[in-house]
């Protein structure tokens, strides 16, 4: 059997994006889609992020969360909240926010254990 060039974590990463788009387009109950996106984010953090990549990943997640939060709360961009683009951004915020939270907890716990 031929080995796939994509590992499971890459599939979950793409799953965050696909389910975010599906949640923005289709009228699915947001709690269910957020749960699916959050699980995909958790699996990305657990399986894909190596110790040597944690700092870079956290910087990227912080930048992404800051930008997406700005799009959702700045009055000039408030129109996006009611649009499909705003829902897509919020869904991405859920998925990558969970991944960043898990990576940050791992980093903090390792820093505490070194002392």
N, CA, C and O atoms as CSV, one atom per row, in Angstrom:
chain,resi,resn,atom,element,x,y,z
A,1,UNK,N,N,0.838,-1.173,0.000
A,1,UNK,CA,C,0.000,0.000,0.000
A,1,UNK,C,C,0.888,1.243,0.000
A,1,UNK,O,O,1.831,1.343,0.785
A,2,UNK,N,N,0.583,2.170,-0.871
A,2,UNK,CA,C,1.386,3.382,-0.987
A,2,UNK,C,C,1.111,4.313,0.184
A,2,UNK,O,O,-0.035,4.489,0.598
A,3,UNK,N,N,2.165,4.902,0.707
A,3,UNK,CA,C,2.029,5.825,1.820
A,3,UNK,C,C,1.606,7.191,1.301
A,3,UNK,O,O,2.161,7.688,0.321
A,4,UNK,N,N,0.630,7.792,1.952
A,4,UNK,CA,C,0.137,9.099,1.555
A,4,UNK,C,C,1.158,10.165,1.926
A,4,UNK,O,O,1.822,10.072,2.959
A,5,UNK,N,N,1.276,11.181,1.070
A,5,UNK,CA,C,2.207,12.262,1.384
A,5,UNK,C,C,1.617,13.242,2.399
A,5,UNK,O,O,2.312,14.134,2.885
A,6,UNK,N,N,0.337,13.072,2.714
A,6,UNK,CA,C,-0.309,13.917,3.712
A,6,UNK,C,C,-0.507,13.115,4.984
A,6,UNK,O,O,-1.056,12.013,4.954
A,7,UNK,N,N,-0.062,13.665,6.092
A,7,UNK,CA,C,-0.292,12.979,7.358
A,7,UNK,C,C,-1.648,13.400,7.922
A,7,UNK,O,O,-2.315,14.280,7.378
A,8,UNK,N,N,-2.031,12.773,8.994
A,8,UNK,CA,C,-3.346,12.997,9.585
A,8,UNK,C,C,-3.513,14.433,10.073
A,8,UNK,O,O,-4.598,15.004,9.958
A,9,UNK,N,N,-2.459,15.013,10.609
A,9,UNK,CA,C,-2.541,16.380,11.120
A,9,UNK,C,C,-2.790,17.380,9.998
A,9,UNK,O,O,-3.493,18.371,10.195
A,10,UNK,N,N,-2.218,17.128,8.823
A,10,UNK,CA,C,-2.470,18.009,7.683
A,10,UNK,C,C,-3.929,17.937,7.266
A,10,UNK,O,O,-4.532,18.946,6.901
A,11,UNK,N,N,-4.488,16.747,7.322
A,11,UNK,CA,C,-5.898,16.582,6.980
A,11,UNK,C,C,-6.776,17.342,7.979
A,11,UNK,O,O,-7.763,17.960,7.582
A,12,UNK,N,N,-6.430,17.303,9.261
A,12,UNK,CA,C,-7.195,18.055,10.258
A,12,UNK,C,C,-7.036,19.564,10.057
A,12,UNK,O,O,-7.988,20.317,10.261
A,13,UNK,N,N,-5.851,20.005,9.663
A,13,UNK,CA,C,-5.620,21.426,9.376
A,13,UNK,C,C,-6.523,21.890,8.238
A,13,UNK,O,O,-7.173,22.932,8.330
A,14,UNK,N,N,-6.553,21.109,7.174
A,14,UNK,CA,C,-7.433,21.436,6.043
A,14,UNK,C,C,-8.894,21.313,6.472
A,14,UNK,O,O,-9.756,22.044,5.985
A,15,UNK,N,N,-9.166,20.372,7.395
A,15,UNK,CA,C,-10.525,20.216,7.905
A,15,UNK,C,C,-11.029,21.458,8.613
A,15,UNK,O,O,-12.207,21.797,8.507
A,16,UNK,N,N,-10.147,22.146,9.337
A,16,UNK,CA,C,-10.547,23.400,9.992
A,16,UNK,C,C,-11.045,24.392,8.944
A,16,UNK,O,O,-12.086,25.024,9.120
A,17,UNK,N,N,-10.306,24.520,7.877
A,17,UNK,CA,C,-10.664,25.481,6.835
A,17,UNK,C,C,-11.949,25.058,6.122
A,17,UNK,O,O,-12.826,25.886,5.875
A,18,UNK,N,N,-12.059,23.778,5.792
A,18,UNK,CA,C,-13.242,23.296,5.073
A,18,UNK,C,C,-14.493,23.408,5.942
A,18,UNK,O,O,-15.525,23.900,5.484
A,19,UNK,N,N,-14.406,22.951,7.200
A,19,UNK,CA,C,-15.576,23.032,8.072
A,19,UNK,C,C,-15.924,24.478,8.413
A,19,UNK,O,O,-17.093,24.788,8.643
A,20,UNK,N,N,-14.935,25.367,8.449
A,20,UNK,CA,C,-15.230,26.787,8.653
A,20,UNK,C,C,-16.026,27.337,7.481
A,20,UNK,O,O,-16.967,28.109,7.665
A,21,UNK,N,N,-15.645,26.936,6.279
A,21,UNK,CA,C,-16.381,27.379,5.089
A,21,UNK,C,C,-17.778,26.767,5.044
A,21,UNK,O,O,-18.746,27.452,4.712
A,22,UNK,N,N,-17.886,25.492,5.374
A,22,UNK,CA,C,-19.203,24.842,5.388
A,22,UNK,C,C,-20.104,25.496,6.425
A,22,UNK,O,O,-21.285,25.731,6.166
A,23,UNK,N,N,-19.550,25.793,7.600
A,23,UNK,CA,C,-20.326,26.458,8.644
A,23,UNK,C,C,-20.774,27.847,8.249
A,23,UNK,O,O,-21.814,28.317,8.711
A,24,UNK,N,N,-19.997,28.522,7.390
A,24,UNK,CA,C,-20.374,29.858,6.943
A,24,UNK,C,C,-21.432,29.812,5.844
A,24,UNK,O,O,-22.264,30.714,5.739
A,25,UNK,N,N,-21.398,28.772,5.036
A,25,UNK,CA,C,-22.316,28.685,3.889
A,25,UNK,C,C,-23.628,28.012,4.266
A,25,UNK,O,O,-24.706,28.525,3.968
A,26,UNK,N,N,-23.528,26.866,4.921
A,26,UNK,CA,C,-24.725,26.076,5.224
A,26,UNK,C,C,-25.303,26.485,6.572
A,26,UNK,O,O,-24.562,26.819,7.497
A,27,UNK,N,N,-26.616,26.457,6.678
A,27,UNK,CA,C,-27.242,26.806,7.962
A,27,UNK,C,C,-27.213,25.627,8.939
A,27,UNK,O,O,-28.246,25.029,9.241
A,28,UNK,N,N,-26.009,25.306,9.429
A,28,UNK,CA,C,-25.839,24.222,10.391
A,28,UNK,C,C,-25.833,24.848,11.778
A,28,UNK,O,O,-25.395,25.985,11.950
A,29,UNK,N,N,-26.313,24.113,12.755
A,29,UNK,CA,C,-26.263,24.604,14.121
A,29,UNK,C,C,-24.825,24.928,14.479
A,29,UNK,O,O,-23.949,24.070,14.373
A,30,UNK,N,N,-24.578,26.149,14.897
A,30,UNK,CA,C,-23.205,26.608,15.097
A,30,UNK,C,C,-22.479,25.829,16.186
A,30,UNK,O,O,-21.261,25.668,16.105
A,31,UNK,N,N,-23.176,25.346,17.190
A,31,UNK,CA,C,-22.523,24.588,18.254
A,31,UNK,C,C,-21.899,23.301,17.745
A,31,UNK,O,O,-20.809,22.924,18.176
A,32,UNK,N,N,-22.576,22.630,16.840
A,32,UNK,CA,C,-22.054,21.378,16.287
A,32,UNK,C,C,-20.829,21.652,15.423
A,32,UNK,O,O,-19.824,20.948,15.533
A,33,UNK,N,N,-20.901,22.647,14.582
A,33,UNK,CA,C,-19.774,22.946,13.691
A,33,UNK,C,C,-18.593,23.462,14.498
A,33,UNK,O,O,-17.446,23.170,14.158
A,34,UNK,N,N,-18.846,24.226,15.565
A,34,UNK,CA,C,-17.749,24.699,16.416
A,34,UNK,C,C,-17.078,23.539,17.120
A,34,UNK,O,O,-15.859,23.540,17.291
A,35,UNK,N,N,-17.857,22.546,17.532
A,35,UNK,CA,C,-17.278,21.369,18.170
A,35,UNK,C,C,-16.372,20.619,17.201
A,35,UNK,O,O,-15.273,20.205,17.569
A,36,UNK,N,N,-16.825,20.445,15.979
A,36,UNK,CA,C,-16.011,19.753,14.964
A,36,UNK,C,C,-14.728,20.537,14.692
A,36,UNK,O,O,-13.643,19.960,14.619
A,37,UNK,N,N,-14.861,21.848,14.545
A,37,UNK,CA,C,-13.687,22.695,14.280
A,37,UNK,C,C,-12.731,22.686,15.470
A,37,UNK,O,O,-11.515,22.634,15.284
A,38,UNK,N,N,-13.264,22.736,16.682
A,38,UNK,CA,C,-12.416,22.715,17.881
A,38,UNK,C,C,-11.674,21.395,18.016
A,38,UNK,O,O,-10.502,21.382,18.392
A,39,UNK,N,N,-12.338,20.284,17.717
A,39,UNK,CA,C,-11.667,18.977,17.763
A,39,UNK,C,C,-10.563,18.917,16.715
A,39,UNK,O,O,-9.474,18.414,16.991
A,40,UNK,N,N,-10.833,19.420,15.524
A,40,UNK,CA,C,-9.784,19.462,14.487
A,40,UNK,C,C,-8.609,20.322,14.947
A,40,UNK,O,O,-7.456,19.948,14.733
A,41,UNK,N,N,-8.881,21.464,15.575
A,41,UNK,CA,C,-7.815,22.324,16.092
A,41,UNK,C,C,-7.002,21.640,17.172
A,41,UNK,O,O,-5.778,21.758,17.208
A,42,UNK,N,N,-7.688,20.923,18.055
A,42,UNK,CA,C,-6.981,20.198,19.118
A,42,UNK,C,C,-6.085,19.107,18.527
A,42,UNK,O,O,-4.957,18.915,18.980
A,43,UNK,N,N,-6.579,18.407,17.534
A,43,UNK,CA,C,-5.776,17.346,16.925
A,43,UNK,C,C,-4.593,17.901,16.140
A,43,UNK,O,O,-3.537,17.272,16.082
A,44,UNK,N,N,-4.761,19.063,15.542
A,44,UNK,CA,C,-3.629,19.714,14.873
A,44,UNK,C,C,-2.556,20.046,15.902
A,44,UNK,O,O,-1.372,19.798,15.674
A,45,UNK,N,N,-2.971,20.608,17.034
A,45,UNK,CA,C,-2.000,20.992,18.061
A,45,UNK,C,C,-1.298,19.781,18.651
A,45,UNK,O,O,-0.094,19.828,18.904
A,46,UNK,N,N,-2.024,18.711,18.870
A,46,UNK,CA,C,-1.440,17.533,19.511
A,46,UNK,C,C,-0.532,16.757,18.559
A,46,UNK,O,O,0.532,16.286,18.959
A,47,UNK,N,N,-0.950,16.624,17.304
A,47,UNK,CA,C,-0.221,15.758,16.388
A,47,UNK,C,C,0.790,16.473,15.505
A,47,UNK,O,O,1.759,15.858,15.059
A,48,UNK,N,N,0.588,17.734,15.248
A,48,UNK,CA,C,1.373,18.379,14.200
A,48,UNK,C,C,2.464,19.305,14.716
A,48,UNK,O,O,3.491,19.454,14.054
A,49,UNK,N,N,2.282,19.925,15.859
A,49,UNK,CA,C,3.209,20.943,16.317
A,49,UNK,C,C,4.303,20.294,17.164
A,49,UNK,O,O,4.040,19.723,18.223
A,50,UNK,N,N,5.522,20.396,16.674
A,50,UNK,CA,C,6.672,19.845,17.398
A,50,UNK,C,C,7.193,20.892,18.385
A,50,UNK,O,O,6.860,22.073,18.286
A,51,UNK,N,N,8.011,20.445,19.334
A,51,UNK,CA,C,8.541,21.354,20.350
A,51,UNK,C,C,9.344,22.487,19.708
A,51,UNK,O,O,9.286,23.629,20.163
A,52,UNK,N,N,10.082,22.170,18.663
A,52,UNK,CA,C,10.898,23.202,18.009
A,52,UNK,C,C,10.045,24.217,17.237
A,52,UNK,O,O,10.535,25.292,16.893
A,53,UNK,N,N,8.780,23.888,16.963
A,53,UNK,CA,C,7.903,24.778,16.200
A,53,UNK,C,C,6.927,25.564,17.073
A,53,UNK,O,O,6.175,26.397,16.566
A,54,UNK,N,N,6.935,25.307,18.383
A,54,UNK,CA,C,5.926,25.905,19.251
A,54,UNK,C,C,5.944,27.430,19.240
A,54,UNK,O,O,4.896,28.064,19.114
A,55,UNK,N,N,7.128,28.020,19.372
A,55,UNK,CA,C,7.210,29.487,19.426
A,55,UNK,C,C,6.696,30.120,18.141
A,55,UNK,O,O,5.926,31.080,18.189
A,56,UNK,N,N,7.110,29.598,17.005
A,56,UNK,CA,C,6.654,30.145,15.726
A,56,UNK,C,C,5.153,29.968,15.559
A,56,UNK,O,O,4.469,30.873,15.081
A,57,UNK,N,N,4.637,28.802,15.953
A,57,UNK,CA,C,3.204,28.550,15.844
A,57,UNK,C,C,2.412,29.509,16.726
A,57,UNK,O,O,1.389,30.048,16.304
A,58,UNK,N,N,2.892,29.720,17.964
A,58,UNK,CA,C,2.175,30.612,18.869
A,58,UNK,C,C,2.185,32.055,18.369
A,58,UNK,O,O,1.185,32.761,18.499
A,59,UNK,N,N,3.299,32.496,17.802
A,59,UNK,CA,C,3.346,33.843,17.233
A,59,UNK,C,C,2.353,33.962,16.081
A,59,UNK,O,O,1.649,34.965,15.965
A,60,UNK,N,N,2.297,32.942,15.232
A,60,UNK,CA,C,1.340,32.941,14.127
A,60,UNK,C,C,-0.103,32.928,14.605
A,60,UNK,O,O,-0.944,33.642,14.060
A,61,UNK,N,N,-0.396,32.123,15.616
A,61,UNK,CA,C,-1.760,32.064,16.150
A,61,UNK,C,C,-2.142,33.382,16.806
A,61,UNK,O,O,-3.269,33.849,16.645
A,62,UNK,N,N,-1.218,33.987,17.542
A,62,UNK,CA,C,-1.501,35.286,18.170
A,62,UNK,C,C,-1.802,36.333,17.106
A,62,UNK,O,O,-2.736,37.120,17.257
A,63,UNK,N,N,-1.023,36.349,16.037
A,63,UNK,CA,C,-1.271,37.306,14.955
A,63,UNK,C,C,-2.625,37.045,14.301
A,63,UNK,O,O,-3.382,37.981,14.042
A,64,UNK,N,N,-2.930,35.788,14.035
A,64,UNK,CA,C,-4.202,35.445,13.401
A,64,UNK,C,C,-5.383,35.807,14.298
A,64,UNK,O,O,-6.359,36.393,13.831
A,65,UNK,N,N,-5.302,35.466,15.570
A,65,UNK,CA,C,-6.393,35.765,16.497
A,65,UNK,C,C,-6.567,37.277,16.648
A,65,UNK,O,O,-7.696,37.763,16.717
A,66,UNK,N,N,-5.472,38.018,16.699
A,66,UNK,CA,C,-5.562,39.474,16.809
A,66,UNK,C,C,-6.233,40.082,15.582
A,66,UNK,O,O,-7.105,40.941,15.711
A,67,UNK,N,N,-5.833,39.644,14.409
A,67,UNK,CA,C,-6.415,40.182,13.171
A,67,UNK,C,C,-7.882,39.817,13.055
A,67,UNK,O,O,-8.709,40.671,12.733
A,68,UNK,N,N,-8.220,38.554,13.315
A,68,UNK,CA,C,-9.619,38.135,13.201
A,68,UNK,C,C,-10.494,38.803,14.248
A,68,UNK,O,O,-11.639,39.157,13.966
A,69,UNK,N,N,-9.969,38.978,15.450
A,69,UNK,CA,C,-10.731,39.683,16.486
A,69,UNK,C,C,-10.945,41.140,16.096
A,69,UNK,O,O,-12.018,41.695,16.330
A,70,UNK,N,N,-9.938,41.754,15.508
A,70,UNK,CA,C,-10.083,43.144,15.055
A,70,UNK,C,C,-11.160,43.244,13.982
A,70,UNK,O,O,-11.958,44.181,13.987
A,71,UNK,N,N,-11.187,42.281,13.062
A,71,UNK,CA,C,-12.223,42.293,12.032
A,71,UNK,C,C,-13.614,42.159,12.642
A,71,UNK,O,O,-14.583,42.694,12.103
A,72,UNK,N,N,-13.714,41.454,13.754
A,72,UNK,CA,C,-15.026,41.199,14.336
A,72,UNK,C,C,-15.486,42.285,15.299
A,72,UNK,O,O,-16.683,42.382,15.570
A,73,UNK,N,N,-14.567,43.116,15.835
A,73,UNK,CA,C,-15.007,44.105,16.826
A,73,UNK,C,C,-14.857,45.556,16.381
A,73,UNK,O,O,-15.512,46.428,16.951
A,74,UNK,N,N,-14.024,45.851,15.389
A,74,UNK,CA,C,-13.866,47.238,14.931
A,74,UNK,C,C,-15.140,47.657,14.189
A,74,UNK,O,O,-15.601,46.939,13.302
A,75,UNK,N,N,-15.706,48.804,14.541
A,75,UNK,CA,C,-16.999,49.208,13.957
A,75,UNK,C,C,-17.004,49.259,12.423
A,75,UNK,O,O,-18.023,48.957,11.803
A,76,UNK,N,N,-15.902,49.630,11.821
A,76,UNK,CA,C,-15.856,49.700,10.367
A,76,UNK,C,C,-15.998,48.327,9.715
A,76,UNK,O,O,-16.404,48.224,8.558
A,77,UNK,N,N,-15.667,47.286,10.453
A,77,UNK,CA,C,-15.755,45.928,9.915
A,77,UNK,C,C,-16.945,45.150,10.488
A,77,UNK,O,O,-17.079,43.952,10.238
A,78,UNK,N,N,-17.802,45.821,11.249
A,78,UNK,CA,C,-18.928,45.128,11.889
A,78,UNK,C,C,-19.859,44.486,10.870
A,78,UNK,O,O,-20.542,43.513,11.189
A,79,UNK,N,N,-19.900,45.019,9.637
A,79,UNK,CA,C,-20.756,44.433,8.618
A,79,UNK,C,C,-20.410,42.965,8.388
A,79,UNK,O,O,-21.251,42.175,7.958
A,80,UNK,N,N,-19.164,42.616,8.680
A,80,UNK,CA,C,-18.717,41.244,8.451
A,80,UNK,C,C,-19.352,40.264,9.417
A,80,UNK,O,O,-19.428,39.071,9.123
A,81,UNK,N,N,-19.815,40.748,10.579
A,81,UNK,CA,C,-20.419,39.846,11.557
A,81,UNK,C,C,-21.668,39.168,11.016
A,81,UNK,O,O,-21.923,38.001,11.314
A,82,UNK,N,N,-22.431,39.880,10.240
A,82,UNK,CA,C,-23.666,39.309,9.728
A,82,UNK,C,C,-23.469,38.611,8.391
A,82,UNK,O,O,-24.397,37.984,7.881
A,83,UNK,N,N,-22.294,38.710,7.826
A,83,UNK,CA,C,-22.060,38.090,6.523
A,83,UNK,C,C,-21.426,36.717,6.689
A,83,UNK,O,O,-21.006,36.331,7.780
A,84,UNK,N,N,-21.369,36.003,5.595
A,84,UNK,CA,C,-20.748,34.679,5.605
A,84,UNK,C,C,-19.247,34.775,5.837
A,84,UNK,O,O,-18.650,33.857,6.399
A,85,UNK,N,N,-18.636,35.863,5.417
A,85,UNK,CA,C,-17.209,36.047,5.644
A,85,UNK,C,C,-16.930,36.185,7.136
A,85,UNK,O,O,-15.955,35.627,7.641
A,86,UNK,N,N,-17.772,36.919,7.836
A,86,UNK,CA,C,-17.614,37.073,9.283
A,86,UNK,C,C,-17.762,35.753,10.017
A,86,UNK,O,O,-17.014,35.478,10.955
A,87,UNK,N,N,-18.719,34.933,9.601
A,87,UNK,CA,C,-18.906,33.622,10.217
A,87,UNK,C,C,-17.702,32.735,9.922
A,87,UNK,O,O,-17.250,31.991,10.792
A,88,UNK,N,N,-17.184,32.809,8.704
A,88,UNK,CA,C,-15.987,32.038,8.343
A,88,UNK,C,C,-14.804,32.439,9.217
A,88,UNK,O,O,-14.082,31.581,9.723
A,89,UNK,N,N,-14.606,33.761,9.395
A,89,UNK,CA,C,-13.521,34.241,10.252
A,89,UNK,C,C,-13.694,33.770,11.686
A,89,UNK,O,O,-12.734,33.347,12.329
A,90,UNK,N,N,-14.916,33.845,12.183
A,90,UNK,CA,C,-15.160,33.422,13.561
A,90,UNK,C,C,-14.899,31.921,13.723
A,90,UNK,O,O,-14.350,31.494,14.739
A,91,UNK,N,N,-15.286,31.129,12.735
A,91,UNK,CA,C,-15.026,29.690,12.787
A,91,UNK,C,C,-13.522,29.407,12.780
A,91,UNK,O,O,-13.055,28.531,13.509
A,92,UNK,N,N,-12.765,30.139,11.965
A,92,UNK,CA,C,-11.303,29.992,11.981
A,92,UNK,C,C,-10.742,30.369,13.345
A,92,UNK,O,O,-9.812,29.733,13.839
A,93,UNK,N,N,-11.310,31.402,13.947
A,93,UNK,CA,C,-10.881,31.837,15.271
A,93,UNK,C,C,-11.079,30.731,16.300
A,93,UNK,O,O,-10.246,30.549,17.188
A,94,UNK,N,N,-12.164,30.001,16.184
A,94,UNK,CA,C,-12.423,28.887,17.103
A,94,UNK,C,C,-11.379,27.789,16.920
A,94,UNK,O,O,-10.777,27.330,17.891
A,95,UNK,N,N,-11.168,27.370,15.673
A,95,UNK,CA,C,-10.247,26.257,15.411
A,95,UNK,C,C,-8.807,26.555,15.786
A,95,UNK,O,O,-8.167,25.777,16.494
A,96,UNK,N,N,-8.304,27.672,15.314
A,96,UNK,CA,C,-6.905,27.987,15.593
A,96,UNK,C,C,-6.712,28.508,17.010
A,96,UNK,O,O,-5.615,28.412,17.561
A,97,UNK,N,N,-7.767,29.058,17.604
A,97,UNK,CA,C,-7.685,29.456,19.001
A,97,UNK,C,C,-7.519,28.252,19.924
A,97,UNK,O,O,-6.742,28.296,20.877
A,98,UNK,N,N,-8.253,27.178,19.638
A,98,UNK,CA,C,-8.107,25.950,20.423
A,98,UNK,C,C,-6.712,25.368,20.247
A,98,UNK,O,O,-6.083,24.951,21.219
A,99,UNK,N,N,-6.228,25.340,19.007
A,99,UNK,CA,C,-4.876,24.813,18.751
A,99,UNK,C,C,-3.822,25.636,19.486
A,99,UNK,O,O,-2.920,25.074,20.107
A,100,UNK,N,N,-3.928,26.949,19.421
A,100,UNK,CA,C,-2.973,27.807,20.123
A,100,UNK,C,C,-3.047,27.656,21.627
A,100,UNK,O,O,-2.023,27.693,22.310
A,101,UNK,N,N,-4.262,27.486,22.153
A,101,UNK,CA,C,-4.437,27.305,23.595
A,101,UNK,C,C,-3.747,26.028,24.068
A,101,UNK,O,O,-3.084,26.030,25.106
A,102,UNK,N,N,-3.896,24.954,23.324
A,102,UNK,CA,C,-3.283,23.682,23.716
A,102,UNK,C,C,-1.765,23.765,23.634
A,102,UNK,O,O,-1.071,23.286,24.531
A,103,UNK,N,N,-1.245,24.363,22.579
A,103,UNK,CA,C,0.205,24.514,22.451
A,103,UNK,C,C,0.748,25.406,23.565
A,103,UNK,O,O,1.805,25.122,24.130
A,104,UNK,N,N,0.031,26.478,23.880
A,104,UNK,CA,C,0.473,27.371,24.963
A,104,UNK,C,C,0.473,26.654,26.307
A,104,UNK,O,O,1.389,26.844,27.107
A,105,UNK,N,N,-0.543,25.834,26.568
A,105,UNK,CA,C,-0.560,25.073,27.817
A,105,UNK,C,C,0.616,24.111,27.900
A,105,UNK,O,O,1.226,23.961,28.959
A,106,UNK,N,N,0.933,23.461,26.791
A,106,UNK,CA,C,2.089,22.562,26.778
A,106,UNK,C,C,3.385,23.298,27.036
A,106,UNK,O,O,4.235,22.822,27.788
A,107,UNK,N,N,3.541,24.457,26.418
A,107,UNK,CA,C,4.754,25.245,26.607
A,107,UNK,C,C,4.868,25.735,28.045
A,107,UNK,O,O,5.947,25.680,28.634
A,108,UNK,N,N,3.774,26.209,28.607
A,108,UNK,CA,C,3.795,26.694,29.988
A,108,UNK,C,C,4.096,25.549,30.961
A,108,UNK,O,O,4.841,25.730,31.923
A,109,UNK,N,N,3.524,24.393,30.713
A,109,UNK,CA,C,3.766,23.267,31.625
A,109,UNK,C,C,5.221,22.807,31.562
A,109,UNK,O,O,5.798,22.439,32.585
A,110,UNK,N,N,5.817,22.825,30.372
A,110,UNK,CA,C,7.232,22.459,30.271
A,110,UNK,C,C,8.137,23.484,30.933
A,110,UNK,O,O,9.151,23.128,31.535
A,111,UNK,N,N,7.769,24.768,30.823
A,111,UNK,CA,C,8.558,25.804,31.500
A,111,UNK,C,C,8.478,25.649,33.015
A,111,UNK,O,O,9.471,25.851,33.714
A,112,UNK,N,N,7.306,25.294,33.520
A,112,UNK,CA,C,7.154,25.089,34.955
A,112,UNK,C,C,7.879,23.860,35.454
A,112,UNK,O,O,8.374,23.853,36.581
A,113,UNK,N,N,7.955,22.817,34.637
A,113,UNK,CA,C,8.615,21.581,35.056
A,113,UNK,C,C,10.134,21.709,35.049
A,113,UNK,O,O,10.821,20.952,35.735
A,114,UNK,N,N,10.666,22.660,34.279
A,114,UNK,CA,C,12.118,22.841,34.235
A,114,UNK,C,C,12.647,23.446,35.527
A,114,UNK,O,O,13.831,23.294,35.830
A,115,UNK,N,N,11.815,24.118,36.286
A,115,UNK,CA,C,12.269,24.802,37.496
A,115,UNK,C,C,12.230,23.913,38.636
A,115,UNK,O,O,12.578,24.317,39.746
